[in-house]
């Protein structure tokens, strides 16, 4: 599921180049349009700030689209092999029992996840969704184990809010 939403009615909350003209109660009402239970079903919640023109001119090169595609295809192959015979083809389709089976965590990962749940007030539904995203991040890194860095990134992708 994809959900594109501005941070506020005018669209400029947190923007460095334009000032938000919304009043606090308008922002709160606007952001409540997506209810808690619905928002809880969105795996990745990422705030993307406006890109400055000068940032588009940077000559530093990151990964090419072909390199990213190769990593994604390799991760998908890992998932297909792991889930072979289960009637599903990707981590996102795993049920709770499959998450328990394929998303084993060490003590450090468990401690980080517990801290996130206690401090951020995450729901039970968030637990499986964070683990599925962490498993996918590990697959993209070609890591057999889910590491603390994978859990931390999955939590961040799950809980980023607009400014």
Wavefront OBJ file of the C-alpha trace (Angstrom):
o trace
v 0.000 0.000 0.000
v 1.278 3.427 -0.888
v 0.088 6.557 0.822
v 1.354 9.983 -0.170
v 0.462 12.656 2.304
v 1.667 16.181 2.828
v 2.764 16.993 6.378
v -0.001 19.619 6.712
v -2.818 21.231 4.689
v -0.552 23.831 3.035
v 2.205 21.247 2.463
v 5.079 23.280 3.890
v 5.478 22.029 7.486
v 9.197 21.376 7.965
v 10.112 22.921 4.598
v 13.323 24.955 4.727
v 12.351 27.259 1.861
v 8.723 28.122 2.679
v 6.960 28.793 5.933
v 3.960 26.724 6.971
v 0.826 28.863 7.256
v -1.243 26.267 9.119
v -2.346 26.621 12.710
v -1.427 23.813 15.145
v -5.009 22.513 15.398
v -5.224 22.362 11.569
v -2.021 20.333 11.393
v -3.226 17.948 14.090
v -6.620 17.480 12.425
v -4.984 16.931 9.019
v -2.509 14.357 10.340
v -5.301 12.469 12.135
v -7.036 11.823 8.794
v -5.146 8.559 8.627
v -6.370 6.755 11.715
v -4.026 4.835 14.007
v -5.223 1.387 12.868
v -4.871 2.347 9.196
v -1.452 3.944 9.688
v -0.406 0.816 11.586
v -0.919 -1.171 8.375
v 1.599 0.948 6.434
v 4.998 -0.750 6.683
v 7.236 2.187 5.768
v 6.477 5.674 7.035
v 9.130 7.993 5.662
v 9.222 11.787 5.598
v 10.868 13.006 2.395
v 11.930 16.671 2.492
v 11.964 18.922 -0.565
v 15.128 18.550 -2.654
v 17.125 21.733 -3.195
v 18.215 22.536 -6.736
v 21.903 22.640 -5.780
v 21.602 19.120 -4.359
v 20.506 17.920 -7.794
v 23.771 19.242 -9.229
v 26.005 17.152 -6.960
v 28.392 15.091 -9.050
v 28.958 12.428 -6.391
v 27.602 9.144 -7.657
v 25.800 6.584 -5.547
v 24.696 3.165 -6.633
v 23.434 2.952 -10.188
v 19.914 1.748 -10.911
v 21.432 -1.446 -12.330
v 23.348 -2.071 -9.087
v 20.251 -1.469 -6.981
v 18.211 -3.728 -9.250
v 20.818 -6.487 -8.886
v 20.688 -6.208 -5.070
v 16.881 -6.292 -5.079
v 16.801 -9.296 -7.429
v 19.333 -11.118 -5.247
v 17.234 -10.371 -2.132
v 14.082 -11.592 -3.895
v 15.886 -14.825 -4.846
v 16.921 -15.310 -1.208
v 13.294 -14.851 -0.151
v 11.992 -17.226 -2.827
v 14.384 -19.936 -1.636
v 13.598 -19.362 2.045
v 9.845 -19.415 1.508
v 9.803 -22.197 -1.099
v 6.883 -24.562 -0.593
v 4.989 -22.215 1.728
v 2.810 -20.658 -0.959
v 4.291 -17.196 -0.494
v 7.092 -15.453 -2.334
v 8.259 -12.514 -0.207
v 8.836 -11.480 3.390
v 5.858 -9.112 3.378
v 3.495 -12.088 2.912
v 4.739 -14.001 5.976
v 2.229 -14.736 8.730
v 3.129 -14.560 12.434
v 4.257 -18.181 12.634
v 6.555 -17.687 9.637
v 7.923 -14.477 11.124
v 8.783 -16.401 14.301
v 10.498 -19.065 12.216
v 12.496 -16.860 9.830
v 13.138 -13.719 11.886
v 15.155 -14.998 14.836
v 16.730 -12.275 16.941
v 19.747 -12.320 19.223
v 19.702 -10.677 22.661
v 20.932 -7.295 21.379
v 18.237 -7.158 18.679
v 15.575 -8.129 21.214
v 16.758 -5.443 23.620
v 16.597 -2.752 20.926
v 13.139 -3.856 19.799
v 11.879 -3.955 23.394
v 13.234 -0.466 24.024
v 11.520 0.823 20.856
v 8.200 -0.724 21.869
v 8.368 0.716 25.366
v 9.503 4.191 24.353
v 7.472 4.612 21.144
v 4.277 2.857 22.213
v 4.254 0.542 19.208
v 1.402 -1.904 18.614
v 1.478 -5.685 18.414
v 0.920 -5.394 14.649
v 4.071 -3.284 14.458
v 6.127 -6.152 15.868
v 5.677 -8.465 12.876
v 5.889 -5.604 10.404
v 9.194 -4.368 11.851
v 10.604 -7.894 11.767
v 9.535 -8.402 8.133
v 11.181 -5.134 7.105
v 14.321 -6.005 9.110
v 14.427 -9.435 7.413
v 14.204 -7.689 4.024
v 16.969 -5.241 4.951
v 19.122 -8.209 5.997
v 18.342 -9.926 2.677
v 19.363 -6.787 0.769
v 22.658 -6.925 2.689
v 22.928 -10.671 1.976
v 23.038 -11.337 5.700
v 21.712 -14.644 7.010
v 21.075 -13.102 10.420
v 19.045 -10.042 11.323
v 21.501 -7.638 12.957
v 20.947 -4.722 15.332
v 21.529 -2.309 12.430
v 18.728 -4.010 10.463
v 16.327 -3.725 13.410
v 17.296 -0.073 13.965
v 16.702 0.787 10.297
v 13.354 -1.042 10.261
v 12.224 0.809 13.396
v 13.282 4.124 11.882
v 11.410 3.381 8.630
v 8.353 2.425 10.652
v 8.275 5.427 12.946
v 9.574 8.458 11.028
v 7.093 11.267 11.323
v 6.691 14.577 9.624
v 8.475 17.448 11.393
l 1 2 3 4 5 6 7 8 9 10 11 12 13 14 15 16 17 18 19 20 21 22 23 24 25 26 27 28 29 30 31 32 33 34 35 36 37 38 39 40 41 42 43 44 45 46 47 48 49 50 51 52 53 54 55 56 57 58 59 60 61 62 63 64 65 66 67 68 69 70 71 72 73 74 75 76 77 78 79 80 81 82 83 84 85 86 87 88 89 90 91 92 93 94 95 96 97 98 99 100 101 102 103 104 105 106 107 108 109 110 111 112 113 114 115 116 117 118 119 120 121 122 123 124 125 126 127 128 129 130 131 132 133 134 135 136 137 138 139 140 141 142 143 144 145 146 147 148 149 150 151 152 153 154 155 156 157 158 159 160 161 162 163
